[in-house]
Amino acid sequence: MGMAASQARFLGLTARKTNVEYEGQQINQQRTTLSNQSANYYNQLLGMTVPTPPSVADYTKTVYTFEDGNLSNSITSLIAQPNGEYLISYVSSWTNDFTPVAAGTAIVTKDAANNFYVGSTELRALNSGIDPDDGNYEGNDEYLLSLSPTQRKQLLQEEEQYKDLLNKKYCGGNDEDWYVRYVQNTSTNTWSPIFYRKSQVDNATYSEDGTSQSNINAYTMGSAQETEEVKGVTARLEKDTTGRYINITMYDKNDDGDVINEVTYALTTNTLTDQDAYDDAMNQYEYDKYQYDQSIQEINAKIEIIQAQDKNLELRLKQLDTEQDAISNEMDAVQKVIEKNTESTFKTFG
């Protein structure tokens, strides 16, 4: 190999070596970037909060109850006072055997004269149609015809009470009018009132044949569970050796501050779990856990992609390292040729 050819070869190898070194630096820079991305993903994993399932104990509380005749009382608030007394609130519940209750729905029809019917029975305006003075009745209601004038006068008074109860429960105490029809129980031979809110009947949409296109709510008299909250009652409480309350004493005080009307009730201890709240919390936990698992899977998938990219770069770097070694070896060989050529040249001209 001549001097010029050797020099050209050496310069070409030097350029290749420079390119390989530059590409290696670029790959190291890419691997550093991938490493930073991977570290960020791992930091995200470390910063994630693992969802914790709810505990039933967090939704369970101790409830104290006491009975007072037909009243069942459940204490809702119990605040200790500095003088040893307690300020309590409680909810009383009882069964009201004579109160308006829902009785399903009915299809109402009306005739050309705007009289309303359920089946073949005409609806009568509640607390009307009967002469309040002598109890006379001129209609064709089977139930009213079966009553004496005196009974019909008494029925008017009864219907006035019905109206008050209905308005108090379903109309917010407003004075609204109602329709009524009486239905016979053939087994007991008794009659029961069925009530319909006048505004709902009058304002319903009726088809051409006079039939209501929607069901009308119906009500009757029956039994229902009712509640009332009593707040801010002063009482004394007695505990057992375990610290649970076993007795409650309620009383009044006269103008002199003396205790009067003192009554003691035995307390029953129950544990009450708010199952709906617990179920809601469990549903939220399942959702959070699903979101957490999804996030973990997504981050792990991204880390796997980064690891695969880094592996490819590592392999390419090894190839470049092998190539660089080969170039270095060849450069050494060319360098020796150049040195020989130089030495022989100098000897020739020496």
C-alpha positions as CSV (number, residue, x, y, z in Angstrom):
1,M,0.0,0.0,0.0
2,G,1.4,3.3,-1.0
3,M,1.9,6.3,1.2
4,A,-1.0,8.3,-0.2
5,A,-3.3,5.3,-0.1
6,S,-2.4,4.5,3.5
7,Q,-3.0,8.1,4.5
8,A,-6.4,8.1,2.8
9,R,-7.3,4.8,4.5
10,F,-6.2,6.2,7.9
11,L,-8.3,9.3,7.4
12,G,-11.4,7.2,6.4
13,L,-11.0,5.0,9.4
14,T,-10.6,8.1,11.7
15,A,-13.8,9.5,10.3
16,R,-15.6,6.2,10.8
17,K,-14.3,6.0,14.4
18,T,-15.5,9.5,15.0
19,N,-19.0,8.7,13.7
20,V,-19.2,5.5,15.8
21,E,-18.2,7.5,18.9
22,Y,-20.8,10.2,18.1
23,E,-23.5,7.5,17.5
24,G,-22.5,5.9,20.8
25,Q,-22.9,9.2,22.6
26,Q,-26.3,9.7,21.1
27,I,-27.4,6.2,22.2
28,N,-26.1,6.9,25.7
29,Q,-28.1,10.1,25.7
30,Q,-31.2,8.2,24.6
31,R,-30.7,5.6,27.3
32,T,-30.3,8.4,29.9
33,T,-33.7,9.8,28.7
34,L,-35.3,6.4,28.9
35,S,-33.9,6.0,32.4
36,N,-35.4,9.3,33.5
37,Q,-38.8,8.3,32.1
38,S,-38.6,4.9,33.8
39,A,-37.7,6.7,37.1
40,N,-40.7,8.9,36.7
41,Y,-43.0,6.0,36.3
42,Y,-41.5,4.2,39.3
43,N,-42.1,7.4,41.3
44,Q,-45.7,7.4,40.2
45,L,-46.0,3.8,41.4
46,L,-44.5,4.8,44.8
47,G,-46.9,7.8,45.0
48,M,-50.0,5.9,44.4
49,T,-52.2,5.1,47.4
50,V,-53.5,1.5,47.7
51,P,-57.3,1.5,48.2
52,T,-58.4,0.2,51.6
53,P,-61.6,-1.8,51.9
54,P,-64.2,-0.3,54.3
55,S,-64.7,-1.8,57.7
56,V,-68.1,-2.7,58.9
57,A,-67.1,-1.3,62.3
58,D,-66.9,2.2,60.8
59,Y,-70.6,2.0,59.9
60,T,-71.8,0.3,63.1
61,K,-72.9,2.3,66.1
62,T,-74.4,1.5,69.5
63,V,-78.0,2.5,69.8
64,Y,-79.9,2.8,73.1
65,T,-83.7,2.3,73.1
66,F,-86.4,2.4,75.8
67,E,-90.1,1.6,75.8
68,D,-92.8,3.8,77.1
69,G,-96.2,2.0,76.7
70,N,-96.7,1.6,72.9
71,L,-93.9,4.1,72.2
72,S,-90.6,2.8,71.1
73,N,-87.9,5.4,71.7
74,S,-84.4,5.5,70.2
75,I,-81.8,7.9,71.6
76,T,-80.2,10.0,68.8
77,S,-78.1,12.4,70.9
78,L,-76.6,12.1,74.3
79,I,-74.6,15.1,75.7
80,A,-73.1,15.1,79.2
81,Q,-73.6,18.2,81.3
82,P,-71.2,19.5,84.0
83,N,-73.7,18.8,86.8
84,G,-73.9,15.1,86.0
85,E,-77.1,15.4,84.0
86,Y,-77.4,14.6,80.3
87,L,-79.2,16.5,77.5
88,I,-80.7,13.9,75.2
89,S,-82.7,13.7,72.1
90,Y,-84.7,10.7,70.9
91,V,-87.0,9.5,68.2
92,S,-90.4,8.1,69.3
93,S,-92.1,5.6,66.9
94,W,-95.5,4.1,67.2
95,T,-98.2,2.4,65.1
96,N,-101.1,4.7,64.3
97,D,-104.1,2.5,63.7
98,F,-106.2,5.2,62.2
99,T,-104.4,7.3,59.7
100,P,-104.5,8.0,55.9
101,V,-102.5,5.5,53.9
102,A,-102.0,4.8,50.2
103,A,-104.5,2.5,48.6
104,G,-103.0,2.0,45.2
105,T,-104.3,3.8,42.1
106,A,-107.5,3.8,40.0
107,I,-108.8,4.7,36.6
108,V,-111.4,7.5,36.8
109,T,-114.1,8.1,34.2
110,K,-116.3,11.2,33.8
111,D,-119.6,11.8,32.0
112,A,-120.8,14.7,30.0
113,A,-121.9,16.5,33.2
114,N,-118.4,16.2,34.6
115,N,-119.4,13.7,37.2
116,F,-116.6,11.4,38.1
117,Y,-116.8,7.6,38.6
118,V,-114.6,4.7,39.7
119,G,-116.2,1.7,38.2
120,S,-119.9,2.3,38.5
121,T,-119.6,4.3,41.8
122,E,-119.9,8.0,41.5
123,L,-117.3,10.0,43.5
124,R,-118.8,12.4,46.0
125,A,-117.1,15.5,47.3
126,L,-115.9,14.7,50.8
127,N,-118.0,16.3,53.6
128,S,-120.8,17.3,51.2
129,G,-124.0,16.0,49.8
130,I,-125.7,15.5,53.2
131,D,-127.9,18.1,54.8
132,P,-126.1,19.0,58.1
133,D,-129.3,19.9,59.8
134,D,-131.5,16.9,59.2
135,G,-129.2,14.4,57.6
136,N,-131.2,14.0,54.5
137,Y,-129.5,12.6,51.4
138,E,-131.0,12.6,47.9
139,G,-128.3,10.7,45.9
140,N,-128.0,7.0,45.1
141,D,-124.8,6.1,47.1
142,E,-125.6,2.6,48.5
143,Y,-123.7,3.2,51.7
144,L,-125.3,6.6,52.5
145,L,-128.7,5.1,51.8
146,S,-128.1,2.4,54.3
147,L,-127.6,5.0,57.0
148,S,-130.2,6.8,59.1
149,P,-130.3,10.6,59.0
150,T,-128.7,10.7,62.4
151,Q,-125.8,8.5,61.2
152,R,-125.4,10.6,58.1
153,K,-125.0,13.7,60.2
154,Q,-122.4,11.9,62.3
155,L,-120.7,10.8,59.1
156,L,-120.4,14.4,58.0
157,Q,-118.5,15.1,61.2
158,E,-116.3,12.1,60.6
159,E,-115.6,13.2,57.1
160,E,-114.5,16.6,58.3
161,Q,-111.9,14.7,60.4
162,Y,-110.9,12.7,57.4
163,K,-110.4,15.8,55.4
164,D,-108.2,17.4,58.1
165,L,-106.1,14.2,58.3
166,L,-105.7,14.0,54.6
167,N,-104.7,17.6,54.1
168,K,-102.2,17.4,57.0
169,K,-100.5,14.4,55.7
170,Y,-100.6,14.9,51.9
171,C,-101.2,18.6,51.3
172,G,-98.9,20.2,53.8
173,G,-101.8,21.4,55.9
174,N,-103.4,23.3,53.0
175,D,-107.2,23.3,52.8
176,E,-107.8,21.2,49.7
177,D,-110.9,19.3,48.6
178,W,-111.2,15.5,48.2
179,Y,-113.6,13.0,46.6
180,V,-114.7,9.9,48.4
181,R,-116.4,6.6,47.7
182,Y,-117.2,3.8,50.1
183,V,-116.4,0.2,49.4
184,Q,-118.1,-2.7,51.2
185,N,-116.1,-5.6,52.6
186,T,-118.5,-8.5,52.0
187,S,-116.8,-10.7,54.5
188,T,-117.3,-8.3,57.5
189,N,-120.2,-6.4,56.0
190,T,-118.3,-3.1,56.8
191,W,-117.7,-0.1,54.6
192,S,-114.3,1.6,54.1
193,P,-113.7,5.1,52.6
194,I,-111.5,5.5,49.5
195,F,-110.3,9.1,48.9
196,Y,-109.1,10.8,45.8
197,R,-107.5,14.3,45.7
198,K,-109.9,16.6,43.9
199,S,-107.2,18.6,42.1
200,Q,-105.7,15.4,40.7
201,V,-109.0,14.1,39.5
202,D,-110.2,17.4,38.0
203,N,-106.9,18.1,36.2
204,A,-106.3,14.6,34.8
205,T,-106.2,14.1,31.1
206,Y,-109.3,12.2,29.8
207,S,-109.7,10.5,26.5
208,E,-112.8,11.0,24.2
209,D,-114.7,8.2,26.0
210,G,-114.1,10.0,29.4
211,T,-111.4,7.6,30.7
212,S,-108.4,9.1,32.6
213,Q,-105.2,8.4,30.7
214,S,-103.2,8.1,33.9
215,N,-103.9,6.3,37.1
216,I,-105.2,8.5,40.0
217,N,-103.8,8.0,43.5
218,A,-106.2,6.5,46.0
219,Y,-106.0,6.7,49.8
220,T,-107.9,5.0,52.7
221,M,-107.7,4.8,56.5
222,G,-105.4,2.2,57.9
223,S,-102.4,1.6,60.1
224,A,-99.0,3.2,59.6
225,Q,-95.7,3.5,61.5
226,E,-95.2,7.1,62.6
227,T,-92.3,8.9,64.2
228,E,-91.7,12.1,66.2
229,E,-88.3,13.6,67.3
230,V,-88.0,14.9,70.8
231,K,-85.0,17.2,71.5
232,G,-83.3,18.7,74.4
233,V,-84.7,16.6,77.3
234,T,-82.8,16.7,80.6
235,A,-82.2,13.2,82.1
236,R,-80.0,11.1,84.4
237,L,-78.3,7.9,83.1
238,E,-77.0,4.9,85.0
239,K,-74.1,2.7,83.7
240,D,-73.1,-0.9,84.5
241,T,-69.6,-2.1,85.2
242,T,-68.8,-2.3,81.5
243,G,-69.6,1.4,80.9
244,R,-72.8,0.8,79.0
245,Y,-75.9,2.7,80.0
246,I,-78.6,0.6,81.5
247,N,-81.3,3.0,82.9
248,I,-82.5,6.5,82.0
249,T,-84.5,8.7,84.3
250,M,-86.4,11.7,82.9
251,Y,-88.1,14.4,84.9
252,D,-89.4,17.9,85.0
253,K,-88.5,20.7,87.4
254,N,-90.8,23.1,89.1
255,D,-90.2,26.8,89.6
256,D,-88.1,26.1,92.7
257,G,-85.8,23.7,90.8
258,D,-87.2,20.6,92.5
259,V,-87.4,17.4,90.5
260,I,-91.0,16.3,89.7
261,N,-92.7,13.7,87.5
262,E,-89.6,11.5,87.7
263,V,-89.8,8.3,85.5
264,T,-87.1,5.7,85.0
265,Y,-86.9,3.4,82.0
266,A,-84.7,0.4,81.3
267,L,-82.3,0.9,78.3
268,T,-81.7,-1.7,75.7
269,T,-78.4,-1.7,73.9
270,N,-78.3,-2.6,70.2
271,T,-75.7,-2.3,67.5
272,L,-77.0,-0.8,64.3
273,T,-75.1,-1.1,61.0
274,D,-75.8,1.4,58.2
275,Q,-75.8,-1.3,55.5
276,D,-76.6,1.1,52.7
277,A,-73.7,3.4,53.6
278,Y,-71.4,0.4,53.9
279,D,-72.5,-1.0,50.5
280,D,-71.9,2.5,49.0
281,A,-68.4,2.5,50.5
282,M,-67.7,-1.0,49.3
283,N,-68.8,-0.1,45.8
284,Q,-66.5,3.0,45.9
285,Y,-63.7,0.7,47.1
286,E,-64.2,-1.7,44.2
287,Y,-64.2,1.2,41.8
288,D,-61.0,2.7,43.3
289,K,-59.4,-0.7,43.3
290,Y,-60.2,-1.2,39.6
291,Q,-58.8,2.3,38.8
292,Y,-55.7,1.5,40.9
293,D,-55.1,-1.9,39.1
294,Q,-55.7,-0.2,35.7
295,S,-53.1,2.5,36.5
296,I,-50.6,-0.1,37.7
297,Q,-51.1,-2.1,34.5
298,E,-50.7,1.0,32.3
299,I,-47.5,2.1,34.1
300,N,-46.0,-1.4,34.0
301,A,-46.8,-1.6,30.3
302,K,-45.0,1.7,29.7
303,I,-42.0,0.6,31.8
304,E,-41.8,-2.7,29.7
305,I,-41.8,-0.6,26.5
306,I,-39.0,1.5,27.9
307,Q,-37.0,-1.6,29.0
308,A,-37.4,-3.1,25.5
309,Q,-36.2,0.2,23.9
310,D,-33.3,0.3,26.3
311,K,-32.4,-3.3,25.5
312,N,-32.3,-2.5,21.8
313,L,-30.1,0.5,22.4
314,E,-27.8,-1.6,24.6
315,L,-27.5,-4.1,21.8
316,R,-26.7,-1.4,19.3
317,L,-24.1,0.1,21.7
318,K,-22.4,-3.3,21.9
319,Q,-22.4,-3.5,18.1
320,L,-20.8,0.0,18.0
321,D,-18.3,-1.1,20.6
322,T,-17.3,-4.1,18.5
323,E,-17.1,-2.0,15.4
324,Q,-15.0,0.5,17.3
325,D,-12.6,-2.2,18.3
326,A,-12.3,-3.4,14.7
327,I,-11.7,0.1,13.5
328,S,-9.0,0.7,16.1
329,N,-7.3,-2.6,15.2
330,E,-7.4,-1.6,11.5
331,M,-6.1,1.9,12.3
332,D,-3.2,0.3,14.2
333,A,-2.4,-1.8,11.2
334,V,-2.6,1.1,8.8
335,Q,-0.5,3.2,11.2
336,K,2.2,0.6,11.0
337,V,2.1,0.5,7.2
338,I,2.4,4.3,7.3
339,E,5.4,4.1,9.7
340,K,7.1,1.5,7.4
341,N,6.5,3.7,4.4
342,T,7.8,6.7,6.2
343,E,10.9,4.8,7.4
344,S,11.6,3.4,3.9
345,T,11.2,6.8,2.4
346,F,13.6,8.4,4.8
347,K,16.2,5.6,4.2
348,T,15.9,6.1,0.5
349,F,16.6,9.7,0.7
350,G,19.1,9.3,3.5
